[in-house]
Amino acid sequence: MKKSMNVIARKGVRVPFENASRKYITDEKAVSVKESAYYTRRIFDGDLLEVVEGGPPVEVAEAKPDGDAPASVEAPVATAKRGGKGA
């Protein structure tokens, strides 16, 4: 059985429920949802805040790169060959 967690939307944001896209989690009231990749991703993105029972909403800090790891990874750029025979 999946665990549940209490979440509330960040101020000024409405987040659709995972399986009811016309119903929204708002910044007015915390709701209990089943722990899933969808809600975990919305917390990581900053749209939802996890509410610890009896406490204020908890903001998740963004992950910072290690000193040895590059700050960003660029994808290789594909180049198209031009022309055909005799070009």
DRENGUZA-346782 format. One record per residue: chain; x negated, y, z of N, C-alpha, C, O in turn. Coordinates in steps of 0.05 Angstrom, whole numbers, padded with zeros to 5 digits. Atoms other than C-alpha are relative to their C-alpha. Example, Ala and Ser with C-alpha at 12.3 -4.5 7.8 and 13.67 -1.06 7.14 Angstrom:
<atoms>
ATOM   chaine      npx      npy      npz     capx     capy     capz      cpx      cpy      cpz      opx      opy      opz
ATOM        A   -00018   -00024    00000   -00246   -00090    00156   -00018    00024    00000   -00039    00024    00013
ATOM        A    00016   -00024   -00001   -00273   -00021    00143    00015    00022    00014    00005    00044    00018
</atoms>
This chain:
<atoms>
ATOM   chaine      npx      npy      npz     capx     capy     capz      cpx      cpy      cpz      opx      opy      opz
ATOM        A   -00017   -00024    00000    00000    00000    00000   -00018    00025    00000   -00037    00027    00015
ATOM        A    00015   -00025    00001   -00026    00069   -00018    00005    00017    00024    00027    00017    00036
ATOM        A   -00003   -00019   -00022   -00039    00120    00036    00015    00024   -00010    00017    00029   -00034
ATOM        A   -00013   -00025    00008    00000    00184    00037   -00017    00023    00011   -00032    00020    00030
ATOM        A    00014   -00023   -00009   -00028    00254    00046    00019    00024   -00002    00038    00024   -00019
ATOM        A   -00016   -00025    00001    00003    00323    00059   -00015    00021   -00016   -00039    00026   -00011
ATOM        A    00013   -00020    00017   -00011    00376    00007    00018    00024   -00002    00043    00022    00001
ATOM        A   -00015   -00024    00006    00010    00447   -00008   -00015    00014   -00023   -00039    00011   -00026
ATOM        A    00012   -00014    00022   -00002    00489   -00070   -00015    00024    00009   -00008    00037    00029
ATOM        A    00015   -00024   -00005   -00053    00544   -00071    00019    00024   -00005    00037    00022   -00021
ATOM        A   -00018   -00023    00002   -00021    00613   -00064    00003    00009   -00029   -00016    00013   -00043
ATOM        A   -00006   -00009    00027    00014    00633   -00128    00000   -00022   -00021    00004   -00016   -00045
ATOM        A    00002    00022    00020    00009    00564   -00161    00023   -00020    00006    00030   -00025    00029
ATOM        A   -00020    00022   -00002    00063    00512   -00175   -00012   -00024   -00013   -00021   -00023   -00036
ATOM        A    00012    00024    00011    00039    00441   -00185    00022   -00021   -00004    00036   -00027    00016
ATOM        A   -00021    00020    00004    00085    00389   -00217   -00006   -00026    00016   -00030   -00033    00019
ATOM        A    00004    00026   -00012    00096    00324   -00179   -00009   -00019   -00021   -00003   -00016   -00045
ATOM        A    00011    00019    00019    00061    00265   -00211    00021   -00014   -00017    00017   -00016   -00041
ATOM        A   -00020    00016    00015    00123    00227   -00231    00027    00015   -00003    00047    00003   -00010
ATOM        A   -00024   -00017    00003    00174    00285   -00233   -00009    00027   -00009   -00011    00046    00006
ATOM        A    00013   -00025    00010    00145    00339   -00278    00017    00025    00001    00007    00047   -00004
ATOM        A   -00017   -00024   -00002    00205    00385   -00269    00004    00009    00029    00018    00029    00034
ATOM        A   -00001   -00007   -00028    00198    00386   -00193   -00029    00009    00007   -00048   -00002   -00003
ATOM        A    00026   -00012   -00006    00141    00427   -00163   -00007    00001    00029    00010    00003    00047
ATOM        A    00011   -00005   -00027    00097    00431   -00102   -00007    00029    00000   -00021    00039   -00018
ATOM        A    00005   -00029    00000    00095    00504   -00082   -00018    00008    00024   -00027   -00010    00039
ATOM        A    00017   -00010   -00022    00056    00548   -00034    00017    00006    00025    00007    00017    00044
ATOM        A   -00018   -00006   -00022    00117    00553    00013    00000   -00022    00022    00002   -00016    00045
ATOM        A   -00003    00021   -00019    00118    00484    00045   -00017   -00024   -00008   -00018   -00032   -00031
ATOM        A    00015    00024    00005    00072    00424    00052    00018   -00024   -00005    00039   -00026    00007
ATOM        A   -00016    00024    00005    00098    00358    00024   -00018   -00025    00002   -00043   -00023   -00001
ATOM        A    00015    00025   -00002    00077    00285    00033    00001   -00014   -00027    00023   -00017   -00038
ATOM        A    00002    00014    00026    00053    00250   -00030   -00018   -00025    00003   -00034   -00026    00022
ATOM        A    00018    00023   -00001    00021    00182   -00043   -00027    00008   -00012   -00029    00022   -00032
ATOM        A    00027   -00005    00008   -00054    00186   -00050   -00004   -00012   -00028   -00001   -00036   -00031
ATOM        A    00005    00010    00027   -00071    00180   -00124   -00022    00017   -00014   -00029    00038   -00004
ATOM        A    00020   -00015    00015   -00122    00202   -00176    00011    00028   -00008   -00004    00047   -00009
ATOM        A   -00012   -00025    00009   -00073    00256   -00200   -00002    00022    00022   -00012    00044    00017
ATOM        A    00001   -00020   -00021   -00067    00291   -00132   -00028    00005    00010   -00035    00028    00017
ATOM        A    00028   -00004   -00008   -00140    00280   -00115   -00014    00020   -00020   -00029    00037   -00012
ATOM        A    00011   -00018    00020   -00159    00315   -00181    00011    00028    00004   -00004    00047    00001
ATOM        A   -00011   -00026   -00004   -00111    00372   -00167   -00012    00014    00025   -00015    00038    00025
ATOM        A    00013   -00011   -00024   -00143    00381   -00098   -00028    00009   -00008   -00037    00031   -00001
ATOM        A    00027   -00007    00008   -00213    00380   -00129    00000    00025   -00018   -00018    00041   -00017
ATOM        A   -00002   -00023    00018   -00191    00431   -00182    00008    00026    00015    00005    00048    00004
ATOM        A   -00007   -00023   -00016   -00166    00477   -00126    00030    00008   -00002    00038    00028    00010
ATOM        A   -00028   -00006    00002   -00092    00476   -00146    00016   -00008    00025    00035    00005    00032
ATOM        A   -00013    00010   -00024   -00072    00436   -00084   -00020    00002    00023   -00044   -00001    00019
ATOM        A    00016    00001   -00024   -00097    00441   -00013    00011   -00023    00018    00035   -00026    00020
ATOM        A   -00009    00021   -00018   -00095    00381    00034    00005    00012    00027   -00011    00027    00038
ATOM        A   -00007   -00010   -00026   -00060    00395    00099   -00004   -00022    00021    00008   -00043    00019
ATOM        A    00005    00019   -00022   -00087    00360    00161    00022    00004    00020    00028    00027    00027
ATOM        A   -00023   -00002   -00019   -00030    00344    00209   -00007    00018    00023   -00027    00013    00037
ATOM        A    00004   -00018   -00022   -00025    00401    00259   -00020    00022   -00005   -00027    00037    00013
ATOM        A    00020   -00020    00006   -00076    00444    00224    00006    00015   -00026    00025    00009   -00039
ATOM        A   -00004   -00015    00024   -00083    00494    00168   -00009   -00016   -00025   -00022   -00036   -00022
ATOM        A    00009    00013    00024   -00093    00474    00095   -00031    00000   -00002   -00044    00019    00006
ATOM        A    00029    00003    00003   -00164    00449    00080   -00008    00005   -00029    00002   -00009   -00047
ATOM        A    00009   -00005    00028   -00199    00478    00019   -00024   -00018   -00005   -00041   -00022    00013
ATOM        A    00022    00018    00008   -00247    00432   -00018   -00021    00017   -00014   -00016    00031   -00033
ATOM        A    00022   -00016    00013   -00315    00464   -00034   -00009   -00014   -00025   -00008   -00039   -00027
ATOM        A    00010    00012    00025   -00342    00453   -00104   -00026   -00013    00004   -00043   -00004    00020
ATOM        A    00026    00015   -00002   -00398    00403   -00112   -00022    00017   -00013   -00018    00029   -00034
ATOM        A    00023   -00015    00010   -00465    00436   -00122   -00021   -00019   -00010   -00025   -00040    00002
ATOM        A    00020    00019    00010   -00519    00404   -00165   -00024   -00002    00018   -00031    00017    00032
ATOM        A    00025    00004   -00015   -00581    00375   -00133   -00022    00018   -00012   -00020    00027   -00035
ATOM        A    00022   -00016    00010   -00646    00414   -00140   -00014   -00013   -00023   -00024    00001   -00040
ATOM        A    00014    00014    00021   -00675    00360   -00185    00017   -00003   -00025    00007   -00006   -00047
ATOM        A   -00019    00004    00022   -00613    00353   -00229    00004    00026   -00015    00004    00047   -00003
ATOM        A   -00007   -00024    00016   -00598    00401   -00286    00027    00011    00008    00045   -00004    00015
ATOM        A   -00025   -00013   -00008   -00543    00451   -00271    00022   -00007   -00019    00046   -00009   -00012
ATOM        A   -00020    00007    00019   -00507    00434   -00335   -00013   -00019   -00021   -00037   -00018   -00026
ATOM        A    00010    00019    00021   -00513    00381   -00389    00014    00008   -00025    00038    00010   -00027
ATOM        A   -00011   -00008    00026   -00504    00402   -00461    00003   -00025   -00017   -00015   -00042   -00018
ATOM        A   -00004    00022    00018   -00475    00353   -00510   -00016    00006   -00026   -00019    00029   -00034
ATOM        A    00015   -00004    00025   -00516    00342   -00574    00019    00011   -00021    00043    00004   -00022
ATOM        A   -00016   -00012    00021   -00492    00382   -00633   -00002   -00017   -00025   -00025   -00023   -00034
ATOM        A    00000    00015    00025   -00472    00342   -00694   -00004    00018   -00024    00007    00040   -00025
ATOM        A    00004   -00016    00024   -00497    00368   -00760    00010   -00016   -00024    00005   -00040   -00027
ATOM        A   -00011    00013    00024   -00463    00353   -00826   -00020    00002   -00022   -00033    00023   -00026
ATOM        A    00018   -00001    00023   -00504    00335   -00887    00016    00013   -00023    00039    00006   -00027
ATOM        A   -00014   -00014    00022   -00487    00379   -00946   -00009   -00012   -00026   -00031   -00022   -00030
ATOM        A    00006    00008    00028   -00484    00362   -01018    00002   -00030   -00004    00007   -00045    00014
ATOM        A   -00001    00028    00008   -00486    00296   -01054   -00023   -00005   -00018   -00046    00003   -00012
ATOM        A    00021    00006    00020   -00525    00270   -01113   -00010    00026   -00013    00005    00043   -00021
ATOM        A    00012   -00022    00013   -00573    00321   -01140    00003    00027    00014   -00001    00048    00002
ATOM        A   -00003   -00025   -00014   -00559    00373   -01087   -00025    00010    00012   -00025    00031    00025
</atoms>
